[in-house]
Amino acid sequence: MTSNNPEFVFGVVQSDAFPVYTNSSLFVQDDMANQASSDISLGLRWEINPAPGAADGRVPYTVQGSSLGTLGLAPKGTPL
């Protein structure tokens, strides 16, 4: 600080967030019994959970990179 040349600067911006989560699920189950007193129960689940959006239209930024040295913000509008 004495040389007016900081080595690290950290800024914070706080604002209210209104995330929107769209989750859809489907579950089907069937139970079967035969005369040998054995039962079979089968089920199938399908879920769709896309990335969250924003109620006020402000889409969150995506982080790109595969290691801490290469992390960075993707251009605005890049899918999550």
VOGU-3710 file (C-alpha; in Angstrom, 3 decimals, decimal comma):
1> mtsnnpefvf> 0,000/0,000/0,000  2,872/2,380/0,585  3,895/2,269/-3,086  0,264/2,641/-4,272  0,559/-0,676/-6,139  -1,605/-3,371/-4,479  -0,871/-6,991/-5,315  -4,477/-8,109/-4,861  -7,790/-6,275/-5,224  -11,153/-7,815/-4,375
11> gvvqsdafpv> -14,513/-6,226/-5,207  -17,963/-7,331/-4,132  -21,310/-6,436/-5,658  -24,421/-7,497/-3,809  -27,908/-7,510/-5,272  -31,090/-9,436/-4,674  -31,430/-12,669/-6,636  -34,679/-14,272/-7,726  -33,734/-17,695/-9,147  -36,278/-19,811/-10,997
21> ytnsslfvqd> -35,884/-23,591/-10,896  -37,831/-25,690/-13,392  -37,930/-29,362/-12,410  -40,082/-32,027/-14,056  -40,266/-35,633/-12,923  -42,187/-38,707/-13,999  -42,360/-41,971/-12,053  -44,111/-45,172/-13,133  -44,319/-48,272/-10,951  -45,835/-51,708/-11,406
31> dmanqassdi> -46,200/-54,548/-8,909  -46,613/-58,130/-10,089  -47,385/-61,231/-8,027  -47,440/-64,829/-9,118  -48,905/-67,894/-7,421  -45,556/-69,008/-5,979  -45,854/-66,184/-3,430  -43,120/-64,072/-4,982  -43,626/-60,436/-5,804  -41,821/-58,233/-8,320
41> slglrweinp> -41,887/-54,470/-8,111  -40,483/-52,421/-11,012  -40,178/-48,672/-11,365  -38,904/-46,145/-13,866  -38,026/-42,516/-13,133  -37,315/-39,749/-15,655  -36,243/-36,290/-14,519  -35,549/-33,067/-16,376  -33,656/-30,459/-14,348  -32,363/-27,631/-16,550
51> apgaadgrvp> -30,037/-24,924/-15,262  -31,727/-22,230/-13,139  -32,910/-18,988/-14,662  -33,853/-15,624/-13,190  -37,313/-14,183/-12,613  -36,166/-10,651/-13,424  -34,380/-11,597/-16,659  -30,830/-11,332/-15,319  -29,192/-14,588/-16,399  -26,306/-15,796/-14,218
61> ytvqgsslgt> -22,806/-15,989/-15,657  -21,130/-19,290/-16,480  -17,641/-20,174/-15,275  -15,352/-21,837/-17,805  -12,112/-23,700/-17,229  -10,881/-27,034/-16,020  -8,474/-25,963/-13,279  -8,043/-23,062/-10,887  -5,454/-21,507/-13,186  -7,801/-21,434/-16,178
71> lglapkgtpl> -11,100/-20,420/-14,536  -12,834/-17,385/-15,961  -16,263/-15,958/-16,734  -17,816/-17,004/-20,005  -19,458/-14,384/-22,247  -22,928/-13,329/-21,140  -25,593/-15,667/-22,496  -23,409/-18,786/-22,495  -25,586/-21,735/-21,356  -24,861/-23,020/-17,864
//
